[in-house]
Amino acid sequence: MLNFAPTQEQEEIRQLAQSLAMEQVRPQGRSAEQQGDISPALMKTLTQTGLTTPFPEEYGGSGVVEAVTYTLIAEELGFGDGALAMNIIGSLMGPLTVLLAGDKSQQQHYITPFSDASRGHLQRGSLGFAERTGGYYVTEISATIRTEGEQYILNGSKRDVIHGGQSSPRVVLVRLEGTSGTGGLCALMVPLDIAGARVSLDEGKLGLIAAPSAAYTFENAPVSATCMLGQPGGSGVLRAAALYNILRAGVACGTARAALDYAMDYARGRIAFGRPIVSYQGIAFMVAEMAMKLDAARLLTWRAATSWDRGTGCETLVQEGEAAQYQAIKIAKSATIDAIQILGGAGFIQDHPAEMWMRNAAAME
Amino acid sequence: MIDFTLSELQQAARDYAHQVALEEMRPISLECDRTEKIPDSFMWNMQRRFWAGAAGQARTQAQEGEEKQDNILSILSQEEMAWGDAALSTAIPGPGLAAPPILSQGTPEQQAKFLGPYMDGQLHWGALALTEPGIGSDVAGMSTTAVLEGDEWVLNGHKHYITNGARSDLVVTFATIDKSLGREGIRPFVVPRGTPGFVVGRIEEKMGLRASQTAELIFENCRIPKDHLLSGRESSKKAGFKAAMGTLDATRPMVGALAVGIARAAHEKTCQWVQEELPKGFSVYKRREIELELDEMGQELEMARFLVWRAAWMADRRIPNSKEASMCKAYAGGLVMKVTSAGVRISAPGENSESRQFLQKWFRDAKVFDIFEGTAQIQRLVIARRLFPEVDIP
């Protein structure tokens, strides 16, 4: 039955995430960009709240991940700072993919360290999805594995893997040779000190600088069969891929909302020709357009998240996640660009975060 | 809990309307558009389908349920019927746009008196008269007047662009009781057909929605009983204006739903055309480019639908929804133009097949969805005013 209101519990979690985003995340956006990473202190604070440990309690987590709830959290984190939100989500997708696709012993081994009270906040995971030849679409994944004796031979590339240089587990999405579409998708944990694997840390990025990333190239790289998470071609891998896109969409909605909110404050206070600039329809209509498109993209994202929670078929789910991230990033890009326009000259200056958010949004694709 | 799935009742309402659209509307759609006429048989079929049997039962069930959901049920069926034919959907017998102001502003006695006759199994329509030759979106500048003389209100003025205006049994007419009060002087009056001084003027010829009747109404010393002023909530001075605006908060999602229905029809037809009729010799790249464009419009169609669903859901829960109603109307109104014009463009190289005639008709039908119930610009103004309640945005 149609309903557009989060539950009481979800609303409380959202509010907690929002206050952390405003009080802790937003103020550190600029310094994190200078550092090129999230500060351990901030990560520790977030870990202590349980927001960044959506794992089963048996692995020390705060409760198994639900897509709607976590989408709400992702939006709030993105509202704080898009790059830091992607830093957090990017890391989380490592253990979450193990949770969704892996077996019990893999889960026990790779997830538990993230919940550790004293050192959990120092753990980083990663999920390599997009490649040099495509975007965040399962059908565009062309990295392949083939079986050879007791191991797999891996070929292909990955780009923009957040924490890709320093993560454990380091998961990449690949497909069984000869498969296409959503068939034959696998999640493989890849050590990088193997023959045929090359890692290059991304430097001089346009945006998402506070989410350090790397690119991989694999040429006939041998990977042990024990690195396969669960069964090749299992539905857990597709659910992980869909979840990443849904959460990326959530972060993008948050980024768009931050830009909208910031531009609204500015347009309210800035006086031109004796009136607040928002009293001119040229500005007012821009703001209305941003708000409308953001709501549209958020609803598309929520729909994908509810499908994930309901266990909708993977084919549909993957498509819904891809549509959500595409539309949400589209509004994140246009809203951040429009926010700068509303700020005028001030938007171009780094005293205001709008320019950073614009670069972040553009780097999400 | 956030949920995008339909309940059994909601799904049933949607399926039922889809069946009606498929069986009753599509087959006569092009012909009615060409002749600007609707056969009586259609009217009677609609009367039977919507005011008796399964539809009647669905209505009763909706009222018995714990949560009010008339708006949701209405928009679900509006989308389906506009998928069939938006012009025909406006002609379905019933109180139509007259119902929201009677329900929101009428006393229980007035509701029974004015809406009761619609249940008698005969053909009846209702209309809402707001727009005048001199005013469109700026309803506060209305010039139709109502003066109380003894036990009667005397109406004078001129309304136009009134849907079903010439066939309605009653018209809820907005008029000012005191021009110096501006918007606060506006009141809703129920004017029955046949009242002396109430005359139907010309029937407009339009670019689209041609089968829908759009009439000019003239009031010349038109006298109606005192109790035809909808006065259930007269305590507030702004009651009349609020009724007019409140009506829009309920009807904008419906107009949005109609726009989504046309856009969906055009999107489906275009996808089908590309699959079946795209001339041989189109390069793989050109075909892929078209497919990508259609994919993206498919996503936008879903977003438009969700915006409509949300606005209607809020209306059912009595959560103030002006902003959301305007968002869904603005988004869907823009989208239907985009999708239908893409359909005409994409199918341009084809034979003059029935698919193309439908696409061209929907393109003509679509334009008004960016205009009526408040233009695209007015919707943005409403959204901005809600976002900045403390700023005067003229």
Interface residues (C-beta under 8 A of the other chain):
Chain A: M1 L2 N3 F4 A5 P6 T7 Q10 V68 M264 A267 R268 P276 V278 S279 Q281 A284 F285 V287 A288 E289 A291 M292 K293 D295 A296 A297 L299 L300 W302 R303 A305 T306 S307 R310 A323 Y326 Q327
Chain B: M1 I2 D3 F4 T5 L6 S7 Q10 I72 E296 Q299 E300 E302 M303 A304 F306 L307 W309 R310 W313 M314 K323 E324 M327 A330 Y331 Q377 Q379 R380 L381 I383 A384 L387 F388 E390 V391 D392 I393 P394
